Amino acid sequence: MLPWVSDDAAAPEANSLVPSVNVVVSNAAGEVLLIQRSDNDNWAVPGGGDRIDCEVTGLMGIYTDPRHVMFYTSDGEVRQEFSIVLTARATCGEPTCSEESSEVRWVPRGELGEYSMDRSMELRIGGLLRVWPAPPRRGCVTVPRLSTRWPTM
């Protein structure tokens, strides 16, 4: 496989569209689980081949970029992926490496930008930080103020 970088004018046009799933998993401390990919050493949120016990809590988004393709020289496939990104919370146990990962690590939200990632993964992480509120500090609970007045008619 020879990956093409986004916006490479020499990249061939995609001849297949392939779904993938990523899961943004957080723990009780509000850290995010990252894996180090075994194929390119970049860091990413876990995908379908990684193992972690978690509860899916929502859909973060669906991502694709027709200018970001992967060329497989073995069969001529030029793949454009679209990725369904879910949010989840870890339920028990420790994450373990798979064939797709050489390392797994819980990362504080403020340190996510310090890890080497593909541009497409950086976009997903940026989306995460925009839509996923930081966890409350230990011992603090935010309760919305409710009005006890009834509307008049």
PyMOL commands that set and color helices and strands:
alter all, ss='L'
color gray80, all
select helices_A, chain A and resi 109-114+119-131
alter helices_A, ss='H'
color red, helices_A
select strands_A, chain A and resi 2-3+16-26+32-37+43-44+51-64+70-72+77-96+101-107
alter strands_A, ss='S'
color yellow, strands_A
deselect
rebuild
show_as cartoon
